[in-house]
Amino acid sequence: MSEKTDESKVAADAGTEQDLAEALKGKDWKKVLFVVLITIVLYLEVIYLVPLLVVISVVLYLLKGEVDPRVATFSGALVGVITGSLNYVLFHSNDKPWPLSPWPSKDSAAEAVDQAVQSSATDVSKD
């Protein structure tokens, strides 16, 4: 009786492995690899680049009274890159983010900066 139980367990395990193999066979492994790589790049952007930009922006604001437009434009583009990366790695979008696509254009970065400035000005005026 124990031999039949063992045989049925082996047969069930083999069936499960075949089902799993068939399920994994049709998946897009290239996208999974890109997700892993972009997650690493996203980590580096958020951990190292964002704090550096914050320090630069604060120093420039304290010295000049305003943030340099080039830093603001780059920061806006970086926000777009981070947003695109998050959308891709969380499977919300199939649009490949930087570095698999070009860096956001100056116009789109400027729009992001303008929107941020307008929203912060609105928030300040409400206070």
C-alpha positions as CSV (number, residue, x, y, z in Angstrom):
1,M,0.0,0.0,0.0
2,S,2.8,2.4,0.8
3,E,4.3,1.6,-2.7
4,K,1.1,2.9,-4.4
5,T,1.1,6.0,-2.2
6,D,4.7,6.7,-3.2
7,E,4.0,6.1,-6.9
8,S,1.0,8.4,-6.8
9,K,3.2,11.2,-5.1
10,V,5.9,10.8,-7.7
11,A,3.3,10.9,-10.5
12,A,1.7,14.0,-9.0
13,D,5.1,15.7,-8.6
14,A,5.9,14.9,-12.2
15,G,2.5,16.4,-13.4
16,T,3.1,19.5,-11.3
17,E,6.6,20.0,-12.8
18,Q,5.3,19.6,-16.3
19,D,2.5,22.1,-15.6
20,L,5.0,24.5,-14.2
21,A,7.4,24.1,-17.1
22,E,4.6,24.7,-19.6
23,A,3.4,27.8,-17.7
24,L,6.9,29.2,-17.6
25,K,7.7,28.4,-21.2
26,G,5.5,31.1,-22.7
27,K,6.7,33.9,-20.4
28,D,8.8,36.9,-21.6
29,W,12.1,36.2,-19.9
30,K,13.7,39.2,-21.6
31,K,11.3,41.5,-19.8
32,V,12.0,39.8,-16.5
33,L,15.7,40.4,-17.0
34,F,15.1,44.0,-17.9
35,V,13.0,44.5,-14.8
36,V,15.8,43.2,-12.6
37,L,18.4,45.4,-14.3
38,I,16.2,48.5,-14.2
39,T,15.4,47.9,-10.6
40,I,19.1,48.0,-9.8
41,V,19.5,51.2,-11.9
42,L,16.5,52.7,-10.1
43,Y,18.0,51.8,-6.7
44,L,21.2,53.6,-7.6
45,E,19.3,56.7,-8.9
46,V,17.2,57.0,-5.8
47,I,19.9,56.2,-3.2
48,Y,22.8,58.3,-4.7
49,L,21.5,60.7,-7.3
50,V,18.4,62.1,-5.6
51,P,20.2,63.0,-2.3
52,L,23.0,64.6,-4.3
53,L,20.6,66.8,-6.3
54,V,18.8,67.7,-3.0
55,V,22.1,68.9,-1.5
56,I,23.1,70.8,-4.7
57,S,19.6,72.4,-4.9
58,V,19.7,73.5,-1.2
59,V,23.2,75.0,-1.5
60,L,22.3,76.9,-4.6
61,Y,19.0,78.1,-3.1
62,L,20.8,79.3,0.0
63,L,23.6,81.0,-2.0
64,K,21.6,82.5,-4.9
65,G,18.0,82.5,-3.6
66,E,16.9,80.2,-6.5
67,V,17.8,76.9,-8.0
68,D,19.9,76.9,-11.1
69,P,17.6,76.2,-14.2
70,R,20.0,73.5,-15.4
71,V,19.7,71.6,-12.1
72,A,16.0,72.1,-12.1
73,T,15.7,70.8,-15.7
74,F,17.9,67.8,-14.9
75,S,15.8,67.1,-11.7
76,G,12.6,67.2,-13.7
77,A,14.0,64.8,-16.3
78,L,15.2,62.5,-13.4
79,V,11.7,62.5,-12.0
80,G,10.4,61.4,-15.4
81,V,13.0,58.6,-15.6
82,I,12.2,57.4,-12.1
83,T,8.4,57.4,-12.8
84,G,8.9,55.6,-16.1
85,S,11.2,53.0,-14.4
86,L,8.7,52.4,-11.6
87,N,5.9,52.0,-14.1
88,Y,8.0,49.4,-16.0
89,V,9.3,47.4,-13.1
90,L,5.8,47.2,-11.5
91,F,4.3,46.0,-14.8
92,H,2.1,49.1,-15.2
93,S,3.6,49.9,-18.6
94,N,5.5,48.2,-21.4
95,D,7.3,51.4,-22.4
96,K,11.0,50.8,-21.7
97,P,12.5,53.6,-19.5
98,W,16.0,55.0,-19.6
99,P,18.6,53.4,-20.2
100,L,16.7,51.3,-22.6
101,S,15.2,54.4,-24.2
102,P,16.5,57.9,-24.7
103,W,16.8,60.3,-21.8
104,P,13.6,62.6,-21.5
105,S,13.7,65.6,-23.8
106,K,14.4,69.0,-22.5
107,D,10.8,70.0,-23.2
108,S,9.3,67.2,-21.2
109,A,11.7,67.9,-18.3
110,A,10.8,71.6,-18.5
111,E,7.1,70.8,-18.4
112,A,7.7,68.6,-15.3
113,V,9.6,71.4,-13.6
114,D,6.9,74.0,-14.5
115,Q,4.2,71.7,-13.1
116,A,6.2,71.2,-9.9
117,V,6.8,75.0,-9.5
118,Q,3.1,75.7,-10.1
119,S,1.9,73.1,-7.6
120,S,4.4,74.3,-5.0
121,A,3.3,78.0,-5.6
122,T,-0.3,77.0,-5.2
123,D,0.5,75.1,-1.9
124,V,2.5,78.1,-0.6
125,S,-0.3,80.5,-1.4
126,K,-2.9,78.3,0.4
127,D,-0.8,78.4,3.6
